[in-house]
Amino acid sequence: MPDNTAKPEHPQPLSEATAAAVNAVYQLYDPPLWLVTAAESPAPGSRRGGCIATFVARAAIVRDMPRMVAGIARHHHTWRMIEASRCFAVYLLPESALDLVWRFGLDTGKDVDKLAGLPDVRTPLGNPRVDGPIAWLDCRVENAMSTGDRSIYLAEVNGGGVLDDTTAPLTAGRLTELAPADKRAELDRLYARDGGIDADAIRAWRAAHDTR
Ligand SMILES: Cc1cc2nc3c(=O)[nH]c(=O)nc-3n(C[C@H](O)[C@H](O)[C@H](O)COP(=O)(O)O)c2cc1C
């Protein structure tokens, strides 16, 4: 007898042609790169962390009630810091700050202290500050949604400012153009590795949440 109780994976993975068409849509826009920093607590000397993210966006149009959303992978050290403090800061970077991309976007804070050697300077909410960004926003988490691979944080913005209004923010597309060959290869390797981790996490999440 066939097992009629076995459910097919849902939604079904896309065909290669459809996946390529979807990816072509993503290539039509070029998101800015953000540096996201967070600490275990606001206390000076507490553990710090940070990563590079494109999944960061304005989430409210109300002038005196600004909000942001940020999607941070649940296997990142930065995720652990945000979970602990429920706060994070986001920074826009100039093209000249590629060193910050390599410092925060390649390794994990689970293995190395990415802020080693940098003074322990904090935002009013206790998030790590670093030299080099052109703008910053200080965020406190209001809500979070797990998507399996990420936590999508909705955060109120408590403060921030423009530090350099003469420079355009670094984007993901410009990073690809500016990256030397060895860094480009490393970015590609990490993107493929994280894609595999995220696919497993999304599959497990979908198995546990029937979204039909
Ligand atoms: C261009 C670029 C965009 C990225 N976007 C995101 C993102 O939106 N969300 C995320 O969780 N990680 C993103 N990453 C990956 C993290 O920055 C990277 O894995 C980092 O090393 C994680 O560090 P952590 O474990 O110390 O937090 C991006 C990396 C790069 C280079």
Ligand as a Chemical Component Dictionary entry (heavy atoms), coordinates in Angstrom:
data_LIG
# 
_chem_comp.id                   LIG 
_chem_comp.type                 NON-POLYMER 
_chem_comp.pdbx_formal_charge   0 
_chem_comp.three_letter_code    LIG 
# 
loop_
_chem_comp_atom.comp_id 
_chem_comp_atom.atom_id 
_chem_comp_atom.alt_atom_id 
_chem_comp_atom.type_symbol 
_chem_comp_atom.charge 
_chem_comp_atom.model_Cartn_x 
_chem_comp_atom.model_Cartn_y 
_chem_comp_atom.model_Cartn_z 
_chem_comp_atom.pdbx_ordinal 
LIG C1  C1  C 0 28.076 41.458 1.445  1  
LIG C2  C2  C 0 27.657 40.663 2.649  2  
LIG C3  C3  C 0 26.325 40.696 3.053  3  
LIG C4  C4  C 0 25.913 39.951 4.173  4  
LIG N1  N1  N 0 24.614 40.036 4.597  5  
LIG C5  C5  C 0 24.236 39.384 5.714  6  
LIG C6  C6  C 0 22.921 39.569 6.226  7  
LIG O1  O1  O 0 22.098 40.326 5.701  8  
LIG N2  N2  N 0 22.588 38.878 7.373  9  
LIG C7  C7  C 0 23.470 38.058 7.996  10 
LIG O2  O2  O 0 23.105 37.457 9.041  11 
LIG N3  N3  N 0 24.739 37.878 7.535  12 
LIG C8  C8  C 0 25.135 38.536 6.423  13 
LIG N4  N4  N 0 26.423 38.400 5.957  14 
LIG C9  C9  C 0 27.333 37.413 6.579  15 
LIG C10 C10 C 0 28.040 37.900 7.861  16 
LIG O3  O3  O 0 28.485 39.228 7.790  17 
LIG C11 C11 C 0 29.265 37.002 8.124  18 
LIG O4  O4  O 0 28.906 35.635 8.085  19 
LIG C12 C12 C 0 29.946 37.299 9.439  20 
LIG O5  O5  O 0 31.251 36.752 9.385  21 
LIG C13 C13 C 0 29.216 36.772 10.660 22 
LIG O6  O6  O 0 29.982 37.104 11.797 23 
LIG P1  P1  P 0 29.604 36.712 13.294 24 
LIG O7  O7  O 0 29.458 35.215 13.371 25 
LIG O8  O8  O 0 30.790 37.190 14.095 26 
LIG O9  O9  O 0 28.354 37.430 13.663 27 
LIG C14 C14 C 0 26.860 39.151 4.872  28 
LIG C15 C15 C 0 28.204 39.157 4.473  29 
LIG C16 C16 C 0 28.603 39.910 3.389  30 
LIG C17 C17 C 0 30.069 39.910 3.006  31 
# 
loop_
_chem_comp_bond.comp_id 
_chem_comp_bond.atom_id_1 
_chem_comp_bond.atom_id_2 
_chem_comp_bond.value_order 
_chem_comp_bond.pdbx_ordinal 
LIG C1  C2  SING 1  
LIG C2  C3  SING 2  
LIG C2  C16 DOUB 3  
LIG C3  C4  DOUB 4  
LIG C4  N1  SING 5  
LIG C4  C14 SING 6  
LIG N1  C5  DOUB 7  
LIG C5  C6  SING 8  
LIG C5  C8  SING 9  
LIG C6  O1  DOUB 10 
LIG C6  N2  SING 11 
LIG N2  C7  SING 12 
LIG C7  O2  DOUB 13 
LIG C7  N3  SING 14 
LIG N3  C8  DOUB 15 
LIG C8  N4  SING 16 
LIG N4  C9  SING 17 
LIG N4  C14 SING 18 
LIG C9  C10 SING 19 
LIG C10 O3  SING 20 
LIG C10 C11 SING 21 
LIG C11 O4  SING 22 
LIG C11 C12 SING 23 
LIG C12 O5  SING 24 
LIG C12 C13 SING 25 
LIG C13 O6  SING 26 
LIG O6  P1  SING 27 
LIG P1  O7  DOUB 28 
LIG P1  O8  SING 29 
LIG P1  O9  SING 30 
LIG C14 C15 DOUB 31 
LIG C15 C16 SING 32 
LIG C16 C17 SING 33 
# 
